[in-house]
Amino acid sequence: MKSSTTNLLEGVPTLDRPLTTPPPIPASGRERAAELLESGLVFRYGETGASELDAALLEDEFATLLGRKYCIATNSCGAAMAVALRASGVQVGDGVLMNAFTLAPVPGAVAHVGAHPVLVDVDRDYRIDLASLEREATRSGASVLLLSYMRGHIPNMVEAMRVCDRLGLRVIEDCAHTMGADWAGAATGTFGHAACFSTQTYKHVNSGEGGLVVTDDDDTAAQAILLSGSYMLHEQHGRRPPIEAIERHRQGTPNWSMRMTALTAALIRSQLPLLPERRAKWRVSYHLIAAALSDTPGLRLPHRPAAEGFAPSSIQFSLDDIDAASMQRWLDQCAAHGLHVKWFGRDVPLGFTSRFDHWSDASPSDAAQTAAVLEGLCDIRLPLDLSATDCATISTIVDAVTRKILAEGTR
Ligand SMILES: *Cc1c(COP(=O)(O)O)cnc(C)c1O
């Protein structure tokens, strides 16, 4: 039975485009991919000296871009995180501190190394809560933090690193949503012992799948190369630690076969130079929508300090005054106008939403502050080709639907 709420609202436009359009692969990437396909050389390694091949070049370029010593390419960010955790010393049975608001591959990586998540709350602005971090670190004794910049929200990194240093925590950054972003001019991915990036289609660079680990530590880099599945062809890596470091770990480090293909590397290389331009475009869309929604009653946008150089491939806001039953009507009404919004308060995960009580054996009371934040949290993807008119349409729909649902009365 269709409810009356799905009727169109008068005078409110309809969005006539999907928000899932990926950016195309630039011509240079398509040309290089065609060469690789023609030659058949799609594996990252050659039998002899393939250090000039794409994955090695990408590792060198990405390490240079971030100013880090080493970069190891993998087949996904989830794989990169598992590699980084193990190579940073996480053992079977350990607890790993991590944001309670993140995506399922983050706890998945923790599970991969036989460890278990120790949930840390997020604050009302969707960033890790440093008081909760301190409590959970002290309570659990865990010594590694997998710090997720979920949906691109970056905490005050000066304060965060001060707390981590004081607690003796080793930090691994999950930069799946912050490639090209920074805190006060320092790029995300340069703060932790190691950092992981994603090049999955809906992140900042589109290669279908792909991951990158960066670190400055010789032993971590050596283990990451071996874990990624280097078949002892580490000489062919674009950035590799001294051979003695490899020698220290070649015995006893498993081969997880998580390599990146040359084809993937070629697609990524063609897009790295576009990161600043993409970030600028995304920020224009974000600010257009955020400004238009700043007066919408009952709708709260996160506070984002000037130091947060975010690169927003999506926008989030909270509808704290709308209860769960009314949220369904809110979502249906937006959908009727062509706008499909993700809602993290849903009981069952749908699409790319996920909640800690879906992917772990935790219950909502284990991270009560995060559970409350997720209740009203809405998420809209911002494709790179969004026009100013599309942004206006999105904000007009969200504003009108929110006013209507509030006027109908909730709670
Ligand atoms: C997408 C995502 C990942 C994992 O990336 P994959 O490359 O898909 O494995 C990790 N963390 C966050 C926050 C993500 O959104």
The ligand as a Tripos MOL2 file, in Angstrom:
@<TRIPOS>MOLECULE
LIG
   15    15     1     0     0
SMALL
NO_CHARGES

@<TRIPOS>ATOM
      1 C1         35.6380    2.0990    1.7830 C.3       1 LIG1
      2 C2         36.1930    2.1710    3.1210 C.ar      1 LIG1
      3 C3         37.2010    1.3080    3.5360 C.ar      1 LIG1
      4 C4         37.6560    0.1180    2.7420 C.3       1 LIG1
      5 O1         38.0310    0.3530    1.4630 O.3       1 LIG1
      6 P1         38.0280   -0.8290    0.3750 P.3       1 LIG1
      7 O2         39.0580   -0.3690   -0.6000 O.co2     1 LIG1
      8 O3         36.6380   -0.8880   -0.1800 O.co2     1 LIG1
      9 O4         38.4250   -2.0830    1.0640 O.co2     1 LIG1
     10 C5         37.7520    1.5180    4.7710 C.ar      1 LIG1
     11 N1         37.3410    2.4960    5.5840 N.ar      1 LIG1
     12 C6         36.3560    3.3310    5.2500 C.ar      1 LIG1
     13 C7         35.9590    4.4090    6.1990 C.3       1 LIG1
     14 C8         35.7330    3.1850    4.0140 C.ar      1 LIG1
     15 O5         34.7300    3.9960    3.6930 O.3       1 LIG1
@<TRIPOS>BOND
     1     1     2 1
     2     2     3 ar
     3     2    14 ar
     4     3     4 1
     5     3    10 ar
     6     4     5 1
     7     5     6 1
     8     6     7 2
     9     6     8 1
    10     6     9 1
    11    10    11 ar
    12    11    12 ar
    13    12    13 1
    14    12    14 ar
    15    14    15 1
@<TRIPOS>SUBSTRUCTURE
     1 LIG1         1 GROUP 0 **** ****
